[in-house]
Amino acid sequence: MPTARILVVGLFVVIIAILSGVVQDVRDAQAIPAFARKYDFACNVCHVPGFPKLNDFGNVFRDQGYQLGTDGDVPTFEALGKGFWPVSFRTTVGYQVADTRFNGQSLTSSGFGFTGLDVLSFGTLARNFSFGIVYTPGLKEAGFGTGSSLTDNNLESAFVRVMNLERFLGGAENTYLMNLKVGKFELDLPFSEKRAPTLNTPYLIYHFTPFGTINPFGLGDNQPGIELTGIKRTDLTGGYFRYSLGGYSTNGGSFATDAGGIGRSMYFYGHVTQSFGGYGIVAGQRIGAFVLAGNAPTQCPAFTAGGPVGAGSTCDGTGTGTQGEPFRRVGVDASLTYGGQWNLFGTWMFANDSSKLISAVPAQNAHWNGGFIELNYNPIQLPKWLFIYRYDWITNTQQGDPAVPGNVLNEQGHTIMARYYIHQSTRTDLALHAEYNSSKIGGGGVTGNAYTQTTLVGFDFAF
């Protein structure tokens, strides 16, 4: 690593060391600003040990539609301060280094910059009616080569959620067995990518697509649809039973896109978990299973002149795709805790995409599997620190194009993160963040493997 970059990274290390020693008099951390301003929560009520990862209580609070079951849930509650506004902003500023090696050549880029800006608003519209909005304004000059930098404005998430539908069927109040969400939002994934403290590297299985696919689906992308969820405390296990079942639109819900002109189709996703001795993030253990099944559109509406996607066709946006081919995702997940400071979790998933979703001729079904294992450590002796190691992998067991070598796009990744929470209050949150990632992507016997390394050091803050 050149001397200049060593000095920059070293400077951040020194800053972290100094602050960890002199900022001990900062008052106890408070929660993420939007809900902290409303409830005056301490940070460790909802987070591990600070934003964005939720602890057991924070997950239940989210599952219950951001409600505690008190008068304070209602936005017109008299005790709410006039200065309360359920909106927060978040971004990360710092220094990033990215190195890529491929076919004997290397490319290195580095510099200061910031990730994309998130404008978040979550809360309640009325008793048992909650909402969420995430807006990411266009930030063409964000600077970082990875992360959430965007070039276009995007309403990333917008939903309304109706809680406690069972009360209309004669059930008890505040049992949260039937809750309906409509809009665009993150699926009930085994582990939320939006709540992951790591910033530089997404979970590979949430965004992987097989070689030559024309299916734009990404498991980690926010999806437009409708979702029925429920949560129930199970006295026998001392934990929680949770379920989600939803129907969603593929391809972001658009009738046509610039990349091939594919239209809408539908898929269904379900996830079930059972925990023991807690929610399974700080206390107790959790197991789960999920399945996704549906069709992805492959052809323009019949009344247009376009042909199948991949043949240079375009759609005029006046109808949905007339054909859809199946794709499947099936997986299991688990989360283990120890001593209130260790959390080991992970998931494994098998995927199958129809041969009709592969652009090659001839083509066959694409089969692949993958997953991740992540260890989080929040030491009792160092309560403001969070350490993370994660291993991601993708293995293609059958390429959609029979001519493509089996290891093409196989990937392995390692991520290490250290995060120190400098200050959190009912108005602001500030953390020092250092993260390193390395990955190897298979390229076959002709092109060889690609290797990447990315380092990010900076300040992550919300207000």
N, C-alpha and C positions, 0 to 999 in steps of 0.2 A: 504494500500500500504506500503511495507517495507520501513524502513528509508532510505536505500541507493537509492531507486528509487525516493523517495520524494526529496532527495537532488539533484539528477541529473535533474529532471524536474524543481525544483526550481531554479537551476543554470541558465537554459535557460531562465526562466522568468525574472531573474535579468538582464541577458545580453540584452534581448529585451527592458526592461525598461531603461537601461543605454543608449543603442544605440539610442532609440527613442528620447532621450533628447539631446545627444551630436552630432548626425550626421546630424543635421539640416543644417549645412553649406555645405553638399555635394551638388554639382551643380545639377540642374534640371535633372531628370531622362531621360535616352535615351532609344531607342527602343531595341528589341532583337537583338543581335549582327549581324546576317547575313544581315538583311535589314538595320540596323542602319549604318553599314559600307558602304553600297551602297548609301543610300539616305541621310544620316546624319539627320535622323528623331529624334525628341524628343519623349520620351516614350509615353506621353499621346496622340500622334497623332494616335497610333494604339492600345493601350492597356489600361486596366482598373485595377489598375493604372499602372501596370507593367505586365511582362510576367506571365502566358501564355494567359490569357483571352483577347480576342479582343473586342474593342469598335465598335461603328457604322462604323467609317471610316476604321478600320482594317478589318472588315468583308467585306466591299465593295472592298477594295484592294485585298483581297483573292479571292472574287468572280470574279474579273476581271483578274485573272491569274497573280497576283503580278505585276500589271502594273498601272502606273499613267496616261498613254497616252502621255508621254513625251519622248524626246530622251534619257533620263536617263534609260529607261526601257531596252534598248538594251545592252547586255553584252559587246559589243565592243565600247561603248560610250567613247570618248576620255577623258572626265572629270573623269571617274572612276579611283580611285587610283590603282597603280600597286599592292598594298598590299591587295586589295579586294579579298576575297575568300568566296564564298557563302556557308560556312559550319559552323555549330555551334555544340557544345557539351553541354549536360545537365545531371546533376544527383543531388541527394540529400543525404547529409551525416548528421547523427544525432543519436538519441537514440529512441528506440521503445520498448513499453511494450504491450503485448497481453495476455489477460486473457480469458479462456473458461470454462464455467460451464455446465455439462451435466450429468444427472442421479445421482445427488448428489456428483459428483466428479468435481474437478477443476484442470486446468492446466495453469500455468503462465510461460511465457518466456519473457526475456528482454535482451537488450544489445545494443551496438553500431554497426552501420553498414551503408549501403547505398543502395539506390534503384538501379535498372538497369541503365546503361548508354545509352543515346540516342545520336546517331550521325545523325544530321539533315542537309539536304541540299535542299533548295528551291530557285527558281529563274526563270529566263527566258533564253531560248536557242537562241531565236531570237524574233523579233517582233511577238506577238500573239502566241508564242510557249513557254509554261511554263513547269516546271518539279518539281518533289518532290521525295526525297529519305530519308527514315529513316532506319538506320541500328542499331540493338541492339546486340552488341557483347556478347558472352557467359560470364556470371559473376557468376560462381558457388558459390562463397563465398561472395555474396553481403550482406547476413546477415539478412536483414529484412524479417519477416514472411509474410508481405503483400507488396503491391506495385508492381512495374514492374520488380522485380528481375528475371533473366532468367538463365537457365542452358545451353542453346544452342544458338549458333549464329542464327540470324534471320534477313532477309531483310524484315522488318515489312511493309514497304511501298515503292513503286516505280511506278511512273506514268509519262506520258507525256500528256499535255493538249493543244489542239488547240482552240484558241479563235476566236470569231467573224466570224464564218462560214457563217453568213448571208451575208457577203460581196461578197461571191461567187454567191449569188442568187440575186444580184443587190441591196442589202441593204446598209445602211450607215456604215461608219467605226466607230469602237469603241462604238457600241451599246450593245454588249455583250448579245445578245438575244439567240445565239446558240453557245455553247462551248462544245467540245467533249473531254472527259478524258478517257484514256485507261491505264490499269495497275492494280496495287493493291493499295487500298486506303480506307480511312474511308468513309462509306456511308454518305449521306447528312442527318445526324440525326437531330432531333429537336434541340438538344444542344450537341455540340461536346464534347465527352469525352476526346479527346486529348488536348483540350484547357481548361479543367477544372482545376482550381487552387488546388482543393483537390487532395491529393496524396495517401492517405491510403485506400480509399474506392471507388470502381467503382459504377456507376449507376446500381442498381440491375436488372432493366428490360432489360438492354443491354446484360446481360450475363446469365440470368436465363434459365434453361432447366427443363422440368417436370420430376417427379420421374419415373425412369425406361426407359427414352427415349434413343433411339439410333441415334437421330438426333444431330450432333455436332454443329449445327448452333448457333452462337452468334451475335446478332445485333450490338454489339459494336466492334467486331473484324474487322480488315481491310479485305476487300474482293477483290478478283480478278474479273475484269469485265470491262464494258464499260458504260459510263454515259454521258447523254446529259443534260446540265444545261443552265439556262438563268436568267438574272436579268434585271429589267426595272424600272426606276424611274417613279412613277405614280403621276403626278401633282395634280390630284384630291384629293388624300389622303395625299400627302406630305410624302409618304413612298416609299416602294419598293415591287414590285411583283417578286417572285422567284419561280423557279420550277426546279426539277431534276427528271430524268427518266433513269433507267439503268437496264442492265441485268448482272447477276453475277453468278459465279460458287460456288456451295455449297462445304463444306468440304475443304475449303482452296485451291480449285483447283487441289488437288492431285488425281491421278488415283487410288491410294491405300494408306492405312495407316496401321500402326502397330496395331491400336485398331479396329479390326474387318474387315479391308480390304474393306471398302466401297469406291465407286468411285465417279465420278463427276455427278452432275446434275445441273439444272439451276433454278434460281428464278429471279423475277423482283421486283423492288422497285421504288416507286415514292413519292415525297414530294413536297407540294405546300404551300407557305406562302404569306401573304399580311401584310404589316406593315402600320402604320398610324403615321404621324408626326415624322418620323425618321426610323432608322433601327429596333428599338425596344430593344436595349441593354442599351444604355445610354439615348436616347431620343425616345419618341413615344411608341406605343404598337404594338404587332404582334400576329397574329393568324395563325395556320397552320394545315394541316392534312397529314397523310402519310399512305401508304398501301404497304404490301409486300406479294407476292404470288408466290409459286413455289413448286418444288418437292425436296425431299431429297432421295438419293439412299438407297436401303435397301438390295440389293443382288449383289453378285459378277457376273462378266461376265459369260454367259452361258457355255462357253467352258472350264471353270475351274471346279475343283472337289468340290469347296466350296458350301455350302448351304447358307441360309439366314443369315444376320448378327445377332449375338446373339446366334448362334448355333456353335460357335467356328470356323467359316469359315475364310479363308484367300484368298486374291486375288494375282495374279501374276503381277499386274500393267500393263497389256498389253491392257486393254480396259476400257470402262466406265461401270458403273452399268447398268444392263438391266432393272431394275425396279426403280420406284420412286413414293413416296407417298407424298401427299400434306401437306403443312403447311402454315399458314397464320398469318400475323401480321397487325393490323389496329389500328390507334391511332390519337389523336389530341394533339396539343401543343399550348401554349400561353406564351407571355412575356410582362410584364408590367413594366413601369419605372416611377420614380417620382423624380423630383428635380435634375436630373443628378447624383444622388448618391445612389438611391435605384433601384434594379432590382429584381423583383419577377417573376420567370418563372417555368414552369413545363410541364409535359406531362402525358397522360393516354393512355394505350395500351391494347387491347384485343388480345389474341393469341389462336390458335387452331392447334393442331398437330394430324395427322391421327393416328388411332389405330395401323396401320402397322408400326409406328415408335416407338411403345412401346414394350419393351421386354417381358412383362408379357403375360401369356396365362391363361384365355382369357384376351383380352384388349379392351379398348374403346377409343374414341377420348379424348385427354387431352385438357381441357379448362382452361385458367388462364388469369388473368388481373393484372395490376400493374402500377406503375408510380412513379413520384417523384415531390416534390415541393421544390424549392430552393430560398432562399433570400440572395442576395449579397448587402453589404453595404460598400460604399467607401466614408467616411465622407468628406465633403468639408473642415471642420476644421482640419482634419487629412489626408491630401491627399496621404500619403505614406502607409496608412493602408487599408486592405481589410478584412472584416468580412463576414463569410458565415455560414448559417444554412441550412441543407437539411434533408428532411424526405423522405425515400424510403419505398415502400411496394410491396409485392407480395401476391396475393390471388388466390389459386387454387379452381376453381368452379366445376371442374370435373377431378378426377384423372384418368390417363390412365389405372392404375391397379385398378379394382373395389374393391379389397380387402384392398387397402391402405386408411387409415383414411383421411378425407377431408382436415385436417389442416396440413398434412405432407408437409414440405418445404414452408409453408406460412412464410413470413418473413417481419419484420419491422425493419427499421434502422434509427438512428439519427446521424448526423454528424455536428460537430461544428469546425470551422477553424478560426484562426487569422493569418494574414500574414503582415509582415512589410518589405517594400522595402528599404534596407539599401543603396544600390548603384547600379546604372545602367549607363552605358556609351556606346559608340559606339563599345566597345571591350568586356565588361563584364557586367553581371547582378548578383546580390546577394540579396537574401531575407531570412529573418528569418521566419520559418514556424512552427506553432503549430496546431495540429489537433487531435480531439478526436472522436471516433465512438463507438456506442453501437448498438447491433442488437439482435433480438430474432428470432430463426428459429424453426418452429413447428415440433414436432417429433411424434405426435400421442399419443394416450392414454397409450401405452405400454412403449415407451422409454422416453416420456416427451420432453420438449423443451430444446433447446441449447441456451445459452446466451454467447455473446462475447463482449469484450471491448478492444479497441486498441487505444493507444496514441502514437503519433509521434511528436517529437520536433527536429528541425535541421535546417541546412542551405541548401537552394535550390539555385543552381547557374548554369549559362550558360555562355559560352564564344565562 
